[in-house]
Amino acid sequence: MIFLFFFLVLFVAFLALFKREESSNKTKTNLIFSFFISVLITGTYQIILAPDNMNLINQKMALEAFLTGNPETKELNREGVNSLVTTLLDKEDVQAGELYIVAKQLKNTQEYKLSSKLFDKIYKNFSQDLDGDIVTEYAQVLYIEQGRKFDKRVSQLLSQALEKSPNNPLALTLKGLYELEQGNFSTTIDLWNKAVLYLNSEKEKNDLKALIETVKKRKNQ
């Protein structure tokens, strides 16, 4: 009913506008043009304001507030973010990019549980198309979400990531940490020495070099 009212208002408004400049031979043309432009605008608003689209708009607004707000604002918008994640997980024709953008944003705000759900969907639906960097991020999120503990799944993901991207410094570092937990000191040292070559900042390089020296001392004890 609201869209019918909106259409009638537009139709009358456009007809009145054209009537000011019309001559007798243009009456029919202006009537038809007013009708079609009103239909076009009303249809556009109907699509935008459809319940599903409005829900998605509200969910994305909640995500923006969740990501940028203070802790209080964040909690107020948590329900909307949970709803957005559920919508993406249930969407049959969801694209990898849609999932990744939100997964990455949630990861960057340390919302690892929510992020891992989206990365899991990405991996299940698009595993053959993923590069090593995304697989590494998935492994990192799972590792942190599980209390910084490695399991068989995380180890397998890291191995796959390094097959796809052998020089990914994060994958090399995490795989080295896994090998350290297994008591494989030499493997850890080799992986971390390689990771140092591909780290971007001098601080990261120096920190990892210090860890390598610590592992060497432990190995020689």
N, C-alpha and C positions, 0 to 999 in steps of 0.2 A: 504493500500500500504506500509506503514512504517513497518508493522509487517511482510509482505512478504520479504521485503529487509532484515530485521533483521534475519529472518529464513535462508535466503540464505547465509548470512555472517556466521552465526553459523555453518550451514551445511558444508560449504567449510572449515571452520577452523577446525572442528572436524575431517573431512575426511583427511585433510592434516596431522593432528596430528597422527592419527592412521596409516597413510600410511608409516610413517617413520619406524614403527616397524612391518609392515605387511609382511607376506609371501603370496605366491600365493593362498593358500587354505583359507586364512582369508579375502580376498578382499570382498567377498559378505557379510560376517558377519559384517565387519567394516562399509560397506555401509549402511546396515540396522540399525546398532546401531547408527551411526551418524545421520541418518534420525530421529529416534525416540527420541534421546536425544535433538535434535534441536527443534522438535515439542513440547516436554515437557517444555523446557525453554521458547520458544516463547509463548506458551499457558499461562504459569505462568505470564509473563510480560503483556500479553494482558489482563488478569484478573485484575492485579494490576493497570494497566494504563487505564482501561476502564473509560469513562467519569464520571459515577456515583461514582466509587471508588475514582477517583482523586478529585472530588468535596468534598467527605467526608473527605479525607486526608487534603485538604486545609482548610475545616471548623474546623477540630480538631486542626490544627496548629494555626488557628486564635484564637480558644478558649484558647490554651496554652499561646499565647502572650497576650491575653485579661486578663487572670488571673494573670500573673506574671509581666506584663509590667507597665510602669509609666502611668499617666493619658493620656498623648498624644498617646502613643502606644495603650492604651486601646480603645480610640475612633477610631483610625485608623482600628482596628479589629472588631469593633462593628457590622458592616454589616455581616461579616463572622459568627459571633456568632449568630446573628439573623437568618441567613440562616440555621445554624446547628439546632437551636431550631425548626424551621419550618420543617426541614427534619425529625426530631425525632417525631414531632407531627403528621406528615402525614404518617409515616411509619406504614404499616398495621401489620407487625409481630414484632413490637418493643418489647423488653423485659423490664421488670421493672427495672432491674439493669442498663441498658443503660440510661434510663430516670433519675434514682435516682442519678447516679454519676454526671451527668451534673447539675441536679437541686441542689444538695448539693454544688457543686463548685460555682455555681452562688449565692446561698444563703450566702456562706461564704465571698463572695466579695460584699455583700449588693446589688446585682442585683435582688431585690425581685420580680419585675414585671415579668421578664423572668423566674425566678425560680418557681413562682406560676403557670405559664402555664404548666410547666413540672410536678409539683406535682399534678395539676388538672388531667392531663392525667394518671398519676400513679393511682390516686384514682378512676377514672372512670373505668379503665381497670382491676385493680387488688385489689380493696377494700377488698375483702374477704380474701386475702392472706397477707395483710399488718399487721405488728405488731404495737403496740401502739406508739413506738418511731417515726416511720415514719409519722403516722397520726398526732402526736404532732408537728413535724417539718412543716408539711403542714399547720396546724392551725397557727403556729407562723409566717410563711411567709405571709399568708393571712392577719393576724392581722397587721403586720408591713406595708405591701404593701397598706393597706387601711388607712394608717395614724394613726396607733396604735388605731384602733377603733374596738370594738367587734360588730359583727352582729350575726344573728341567725345561720348562717352557721358555723362561727368560734366556737360558743358555742356548737353546735352539734358535731363538730369534736373533741373538747376537751372532751366532755362526752364519745364519742366513744373511744378516746385514753385511758381514764382512765378505761374503761371497759376492754380493752385489756392489759393495763399496769398500774395497780392501784398505783404503787409506782414511776412512772416517775416524777421526781422533777420539770421538766419544765412544764409538763401538770398540775401538782398540783399548781404551782405558777401562771400560766396563768388563770386557772380556779378560783383561789382565787382572782385574780385581777378583773375578770369578776364579781364575786359575790360582790366585794367591790363596783363596779360601780352601782350595783343593790341595794346597801344599806344593804346587808346581812353581817354585820360585824362578827358575830359569825361563820358563814360558812367560811369566809375568814381566820379567825384565825385558825380554825381547819385544813383547807387545807394547810396553810403555815406551821403550826407546824409539819404536816406530811412531807411536802417537805424538811424541815430542816434535817430530819433524813437521807435523801438520797442524799443530796448535797455532792459533792466531796471535795470542798475546804473550809477551815475555814473562809476565807473572805466572800464567798457566804453565808455561814451559819450565820455569824455575821450580814451581811447586811440584810438578811431576818428577823432575830430576831429583829433587830432595827425597821423594818417596822411593825412587829407584835405588838411591844410595842406602836407604833404610832397609829395603828388601835384600840388597846385596849383603849387608851386615848380618841380617838374620839368616841368610843362606849359608854364610861362612861360620856360623856359630857351631 
